[in-house]
Amino acid sequence: MVQKRARLGAFVAMGVIAASIPLIGLVSLLLRSRLDPHIENYPLHFVVFGIVGAVAFGLGYAAGEAANRRADARVLLLSLAFMATGGFLWLHALGTPSILFSEEHAGFQVAIPVGLLVGGVFAAGSAFVDVRPGLAAVLVRRRRLLRMVVLVLMGVWLVWTVTDLPPVGGSDSEAATSRFLIVIAALGTLMYAVSAWRYWSIFRQSRTLLPATVVACFVLLSEAMIGVAVTGERKWHASWWEWHGLIVTAYLIVGLAARLEWRDERFRRLYLPTTRERHQEISVLFADLVGFTGFAERSSPTAVAAVLDGYWGIAAPLITRRFGGELEKFVGDGLMATFNNSGDQPDHARRAACAALTLGVARLADQNPGWPRMRIGVNSGSVIVHEVGGDGHVAYPVLGDTVNTGARLEGLAPVGGVLIGPETYAQLPPGAVVEKWAGLRMKGKNDLVNAYVLHSLPC
């Protein structure tokens, strides 16, 4: 234990020293004018910050895709922080004098601090989102809106800049911009420093590389905001380039750390505990081809492949694109799909039932005599979503009696028909036409179960 604490103390000391070096360098540059030469290179500025902005935005987009796939609010907010900073970095590069614009616009000059401030709001949110567990689900449901907010802010700032509106335009823009920068820098420094402190506690729980680099990233961005405040009008000097360089370094280390993670789950080290294990109300759909084993026995492998390709080629886009479900897996001649995994489909029972009916009327067997027919079971209820596996393969299967009952319903469904559980039926809208099957006995269950053959439903 003593040795472990000693190692941690040494690690912290090294981190403090490393974090102090940029600020020491910045102070040295400001105190000694001969160390702070004027370095005005427009093409270099345009290329470097255009590329870094695109990388940061791309990193944010990749993290956002992981957040969408796993419904994780922490990674979602972190992705928005990266996208905001990257987008405004790109705007800053876009406004480089003598490249695309013949004259300087103050809005482009201060675009990086503005983007850092917007990103700081999302960064702080990602650091503290676990304090209010109920908030995470709300944010995930609003993920498209939040991403749109970032894009709209970028567009608004671009228009604001080129039209030279106050406070970054007009005759007295220089003084106003200076005051504006100081306020932004103070707020941004505070937000990134607090976020770094919070992510440090996250790192201590897992002791892995990615959370550590997020801490380092936020520390560097906090120091960059200090640089914004103290360099003032020293544009194109070494001190000005330094705080730009801190931003570049911040995103490079996170990008490299993400690159070193297992490619299919690069941001898994940052997932919330509620992402790794959570209770969720869902609807589950099981489909199976009746008599497929016998068909496969008397048919060529090419014919068997044609059957599976025919059915699953229709099922996959229908479930995922048309009805918004998640295709969990194909198992030979069967499939399993879920609805409302992210908690953003209150009508999940209707979606699952409509997908089942639509699959059921895909009469491929009528068009291909001798092909097996499909039967489908749908059930709704509470499950637990639990992370299993590790680097190399990670899955988040849904577990519980709801899933087992759905599989049993599929086994009892009529050939070519859809059998739904009572919870699914209770959540269907008016107009559903069903036939009640009472007192079904299911393998592994002591109690008899009521179910309903679904004939039609307004979809």
Salt bridges, closest charged atoms under 4 A:
ASP36 OD2 - ARG234 NH2 2.71
GLU40 OE1 - HIS38 NE2 2.57
GLU65 OE2 - ARG147 NH1 3.64
GLU103 OE2 - HIS105 NE2 3.90
GLU104 OE1 - LYS235 NZ 3.07
ASP130 OD2 - ARG74 NH2 3.71
ASP130 OD2 - ARG198 NH2 2.75
ASP164 OD1 - HIS105 ND1 3.13
GLU261 OE1 - ARG269 NE 3.21
ASP264 OD1 - ARG263 NH1 2.88
GLU265 OE1 - ARG69 NH2 3.92
GLU265 OE2 - ARG70 NH2 2.64
GLU277 OE1 - HIS386 ND1 2.63
ASP288 OD2 - ARG375 NH2 3.68
ASP344 OD2 - ARG143 NH1 3.10
ASP347 OD2 - ARG350 NH2 2.80
ASP347 OD1 - ARG351 NE 2.90
ASP366 OD1 - ARG373 NH2 2.58
GLU387 OE2 - ARG268 NH1 3.41
GLU387 OE1 - ARG276 NH1 3.04
ASP391 OD1 - ARG268 NH2 2.81
ASP391 OD2 - ARG269 NH2 3.03
ASP401 OD1 - LYS445 NZ 2.88
GLU410 OE2 - ARG375 NE 3.14
GLU435 OE1 - HIS455 NE2 3.33
